[in-house]
């Protein structure tokens, strides 16, 4: 019997894998899954994505480490300020078109 993995889980796994700059530079390999959507997360490294349903939408909370030695405080394109670590909120209700909502 073959199990079906929800597309939301697959989208989360893809976002987590592709959010890391080191992984994004290598050719990704996949087996029994396909990339549905992508968000560059403002080119920040990411860890521990968590998805929760809120008012009928699925929101991914994605933690970020600080910047790199070249860019210690990456630019937050939502606020125009340079910031260290934090959390991105991404609406993944439609995994083919994830929407970057906020940075906290």
Secondary structure as UniProt FT lines:
FT   HELIX           7..19
FT   HELIX           21..24
FT   HELIX           41..43
FT   STRAND          47..54
FT   TURN            55..56
FT   STRAND          57..64
FT   STRAND          74..75
FT   TURN            77..79
FT   STRAND          82..83
FT   STRAND          86..91
FT   HELIX           95..97
FT   STRAND          99..103
//
